[in-house]
Amino acid sequence: MSAWLGLVPRQHSSGNNIRLSGISKRGDCYVRKLLIHGARSVVNNCEKKKDKKSIWVTDKKNRCGYNKASVALANKNARVIWAIMATGECYRKPMSV
């Protein structure tokens, strides 16, 4: 789902040959925009919080920068959304540290 939305590179691999193409802008641009803007909001306020995801986002922001951390969080949120839609379960808040 993340590759379809254009959040991560599309993969064209076979066997041991790993080939990643560029990040496309092909998917639903409105959904991608909502995911990235929501992630930017979280990245802006992550340093004030001490839960597991905020610590992960703060570390990612310090290592990679603001924009890459925003896209990484948008990718993570897209995967959670896909899992919820695929299984039909309700969202369960992760256990905190």
N, C-alpha and C positions, 0 to 999 in steps of 0.2 A: 504494500500500500504506500509506503514511503517513497519508493521509486516512482510509482504512478503519479503521486502528488508533486514530484520534482524536489523532494527534500534531500535525497541521497542519490549517488550515481547509479545509473542503470547497469546491471551486470550481464555480460555476455561471456560466460565462462563455459568451458567444457574440459572434462578431465582435470589435469593439473594446471592448465592454462587459465589464469585469472585475468580477465579483461574487464575493466570498468570504463564505461563511457562517461561523458560529462553529465552534469546535473541539468536535466531538461526542464523546461517550463510547460510541459504538455498537459499535466493533470488539471484538476479543477482549481483555477487560480484563486477563486474566492475562499475555498476551504484552506488552501495553502497559506493565504494571507491571514486568515483568522488564527491558524495554528501558530504562525510566526509572531504575530502581534501579541497573542496570549503568552507565548514563551518570553518575549521581550519584557512584558510586564512582570513575569516571575523573576527574570534575571535582574531586573532593576531592584527588586525588593528581597533578594535571596540572602543578602549578608546580615539582615536583621533577624533571621530565623535560624533555628538549630535542629530542624528535623532532617531526616536522612536525605531526602531529595534536595533540599536547600543546600546542604553541605556539598552534595555532588555537583550542583550547579555552580556554587561558589568556586569550587576547585577547578571545574571546567573553564569558568570565566577567567580565572587567574592564569591557567596554562595556555588557553587557546585564544582568548579574546572574547569580546562581548557578542559579536555577530555569530561566530562559530558556536558559542555556547547556546545562543538563542535557537539556532537551527538544530543543534543536537537535542535540545529539550523538545522542540517541535516534533522531531523524529520519534523521540521516546513517547510523547503523548499520542502521536499517530498510531504507534504500535499498540498502545493500551486501548485506544478507541477501536482498532481493528479486532483485538482479542475480545472485547466486550461484544462487538457486533457479531463475531463468528460464533461465540459460545452462547450468547443470549443471556448471560449472567448479569447480575447487578454489579456495579463497581464496589469493590471492597478496598477501603483505605489501607495502605501498607502499614505494617507494624513499625512504630518509631523506635529509635535506638534507646 
